[in-house]
């Protein structure tokens, strides 16, 4: 098998790796206005004290069933609804004294699609919020609608307390030294409740929901085993509190993770359907029915995970990370959250590449687009000895191509017997003669492809790093490219990339039979198909690599012409 076939196999393998990510993930379910629900479904009722989206009778029944005996201790309650803000340099958390729930968590250094600081709490109407309490039936407890008294507060922490007809509860929240939000919840004498987190994280745009590069999933580490489950393939999971290092809800760039402190019996990941109203605001969270009971209308609803933390006794203490999946920051924390940044198989290579990209951004040019260009140039320089060796080998193979073709022509009529069956002996002799030619000329047929195989882990690791780097989200490059994590809105970048791929193929030494060369020339069109919906940062990297390869090939061709002259 000649060198050109090996090279074609390498490029085809790379295309398959990219094509695998394109073909196999299905598009996330689109959000549609609420459809009539089947009579068998059970919605999660609205939080008491807020407009209910489910039937009033169902909400009333759930509240009556969960209402505890009236307390005998002195009543403690707030006089009016108010919000308490906890703030540090990175984040701003807003807690309502109605149910002592987290109603807003803003990342100051990250922007939403509208240009405002990014909100991590999913928008909702008439539903409980993170750190609300729910019962065994997933219905919010009546105390979620009670007005808690603010027992104490300071710039970094607050304690809420309620004791009245809806029950008794104390909740304390505080930012720790690492910027994580700690929470301690006590419901005296009861453990038939769960602390809720979610459903989902932030408010993704329609484009993000439809992108194959944007994932939404649940993630946890039990012992040393990190696991994830996609919302589109979600099934209810129960995880034991013992040995659970963290559990959370994530998307490609952001994470809400809970680190157990004390008192956690188990964590439950409950998939829910999101019925949405105007503006995409969730009006109901419907527990996902079994597969054989999902209606046609429910199949098109958005899906998310609701995280439920169930206590061993009447007190539960947890720590929680709400923020971007910034690898350096997560790696500095002692919880293993850096594992949630998915660099793929070549993570050991991708991590130093990310560090290099950061260094270029902070010390050379404050633009991630140009940082990608410079990083690609550096990678090209580092790999230059390997690419040069590959080029020399390909040139020698091209020079031997007429002799190889003469050997094939010699055996062309002998490759099959009179019955049309393959003549294995003739094939063996032909291969031996070709290998003898390689040996006589001192050419290694794999010499051009082995250097490329060594380069592939670096190139693919850079590719995966660019898909996982939150730094590229909303990061502009130049001209019309305002977000390197989003596809080019007018497709100019992938089209130019495809043209450079075509030019590169025309300039590269061509060997093999005509059919093989024609297949090779189709690669630019395949790459165009793959890269049209790809993030601009990825396309920019590939385009830069193509331009550098064209320049390198041009130098080689010029040197060859001078030698021939």
Secondary structure, DSSP 8 states (H G I E B T S, - for coil): --HHHHHHHHHHHHHHHHHHHHHSS-------B-----TT--EE---TTS--SS-HHHHHHHHHHH-----SS--B--SS--EEEEE-SSEEEEEETBTTEEEEEEEEEEE-TTSSEEE-S--BSSS--BT-EE-TTS-B-GGGGSB-EEEEEETTEEEEEEEETTEEEEEEEEE-TTS-EEEEEE-TT----EEEEESSSS---HHHHH-TT--EEEEEEETTEEEEEEGGG---EEEESTTEEEEEEEESSEEEEEEEEE-EEEEEEEEEEEEE-GGG-EEEEEE---GGG--HHHHTSEEEEEEEEEESSSEEEEEEEEEE--HHHHHHSTT-GGGGS---TTHHHHHHHHHHHHHHHHHT-S-HHHHHHHHHHHHHHHTHHHHHHHHHHHHHHHHHHHHHHHHHHHHGGGSB-TTS-B-HHHHHHHHHHHHHHHHHHT--TTHHHHHHHHHHHHHHHHHHHHHH-GGGTT---STT---TTSB-TT-HHHHHHHHHHHHHHHHS---S-HHHHHHHHTHHHHHHHHHTTSBHHHHHHHHHHHHHHHHHHHHHHHHHHHHH-
